[in-house]
Amino acid sequence: MERRMREPLTDLMHEVLERTKVGTMTWEAPDDDTCRVQIGPGHFRLRRSFSAAEGGEGRFPEVAYTLDITDAQGRVLIDVRLTTELSYYGYLEELFERARKSATSSDLFIREMLAALRSNA
């Protein structure tokens, strides 16, 4: 799919990232390696997976990101898997990290922990 990602898909990815950055997307994290958001009649889902890859100095962990676009019935319409050597990898990596922070409200949780620690001092 990377060979030439379809323009509407890249437009959708850019729009989702921009809206995630400003906090207008409501992400869910059903598990540690999946984030999803409902957009209109379907879902935009990012999954992170790990595997061992061979390199010049032996085996090292490789992270891949998969983007699925599903319809209202849950059927996968588009499935794109990106690994480190592909151009959109960094883009999906950033989107996954921002989506995960949004879904878990981790920044708010850290602030609450810090406030609790300071109030006990």
N, C-alpha and C positions, 0 to 999 in steps of 0.2 A: 504494500500500500504506500510506503514511503516514496517509491519511485517518483511519484508526482501526486501529492495529496490533493484531493479535489478542493477547489477554491471555496465552495460553501462550507466544507468541513474546517478549513483553516480559519475562515471568517468566524465560524461558531466557536472554535477554540480560543481565538483572540478575544471575542466578546465575553466568553465565560471567565477568562483570566482577569480581564479588566473589571468585570462586575464583582468577582471574588476579591480583588484587591480593595475595592471600596466597601465591601461588606454587604452587598445587596443580593447575594446568592445564599440560599438556605441549604447547606450541605449536610449530609448524613454520613456517618462512618460505621457501617454495620460490623466491621472488624478492623484489625490493625492495618490491613493492607488494601482496604477498599474505601473509596469515597464516592458518593453519588449525589446527584441533584436532579430534581424533576424540572424539566423545562417544557412547558406546553404539554403536548400529548405523550412525551417520552421521557427517558432518563439518559443522562450523560454520566457514565460511570468510569472511574479510573481505578485500575488495580496495579499494585506493585508486586513483583515477584523476584525471587533471588535464585541464582544458580551459580555453579562454579564454572569459570571459563579458563581456558589455557592461555598462558602468556609467556613471554620470554623468560620469566623467572619462575615458572611453575603455575599452579592454580591460584586463582584469586576470585573473590565474589563478584558477580555481575548482577546489576539491578536492571530490570526491564519494566517498562510501564505499558499497560494495555488500556486503550480507550475503547469503550463499547458505547454505541448509541442503540438504545432499545426503544421499541414502540410501547404503546399502552398495555399490550398483552405480554410484554417481557421478551418478545422475539428480538434477537440481535440483528440489527440492520447493517451496522458498520462495526468492524472489529480491527483495530490497528494496534500492533505490538511494536514498540520501539526499544531498541537497546542503545547502549552508549555511543556506538559509532554512527548513529543516524541523526540527521540534522534537527529534528523536532524533539529529541530526547530531553535536552535541557529545559525546553518549554514545558513539557509534560511533567518533568521533575518539579519545577517551580509550582505549577498548578496543583500537583498532588500535595506538596507541602503546605501551600496556602489553604487548600480545601480541607485538609486534615486539621489544621489549626482552627479553621472556622467550625467544622463539625464537632470538634471536641471542646471548643471554647477554652483552649489551653492557656491563652494569654490571660483571660479572666481568672482562671483557676490559679495560675502562678501569682497573680496580684493578691488574690484572697489568701493564699498560703503565706505570702510575705507580710500581709497585714496581720494575720494571726500570730506570726512569729514576733513581729514588732510589738503587738499588744501584750504579749507574755514577757517582754523584756523587763 
